[in-house]
Amino acid sequence: MNSDQLDGISAIRTYVDRLVTGDGRCNGMKVLLLDGATTQILSCVSTQSEILSREVYLVSRLDDPRCNPNLKEHSNNNNSINNENGGDSSDSNNGGGIHSLALQEEAHVGHMKAVVFLRPTDNNIGLLVRELSRPRFSEYHIYFSGILPPNLFQLLCENDPQDRVKQVQEFYADFLPINPDLVSLNCRNTLQMTSALYKRNIMGLQSMLLANKRQPGTIRYQKSSRLAKQLAQDISANIKSDDIFHFRRGTGGGGGTNNNNNNNNKCTSHSN
């Protein structure tokens, strides 16, 4: 394939390959924790059998009370969490092809490491904070599907009392790759654009650009649409103001921002 062509499937597969090994730092049997949106993202490029064959003992949902004992008393909040993660009011337990498996005999998995792949939302940070207050696993390798706001990163750093988090990274995989040249944000009811839905579109478009290492000089939009114009202007402003879009010459796809969590310097972040 021509290197100038966009390939959403290839970009997501590259991230999945890195994800299941903790980017080379989480070898051996592990548990994969997802949310409703990232479950669908993974299911577009991998089957559950393929994931489990790569030293993944269990695929589970961090936002599902049936899979996460820390959420049983908060099950009434589950629908709002899933709506933010996927922009979708459909049954979040469907999972898009990768079925959530409830943790059985939880005491027997406490020695395992957890690879966490979530959208960078307020609700998901809340889930992580709750998880880390009563950690079920020996280590946590956390990956977000888009740009993590600094305030949420700081909140995560301040709520790891047992130093279980070993790394935090951004993998730009906040979209569904349908075909190599066709991707979707899986957003519904876009004619009535709410602020949350608008933000979801911004994050998804930024993720597509970053995953494919693109820094467009010109963004075209429908002249008659005020919303399309605003979206194009906001994306353009973000590209100009954020150094993360200034790619080094010769870099390929599959990059990401790496926020390593070390005991002596827990909140230091850098790009790779």
Beta strands, then each sheet from edge to edge (+ up, - down):
strand 1: 30-34
strand 2: 56-61
strand 3: 113-118
strand 4: 139-144
strand 5: 165-171
strand 6: 176-179
strand 7: 182-184
strand 8: 256-260
strand 9: 270-271
sheet 1: 2+ 1+ 3+ 4+ 5+ 8- 9+
sheet 2: 6+ 7-
end
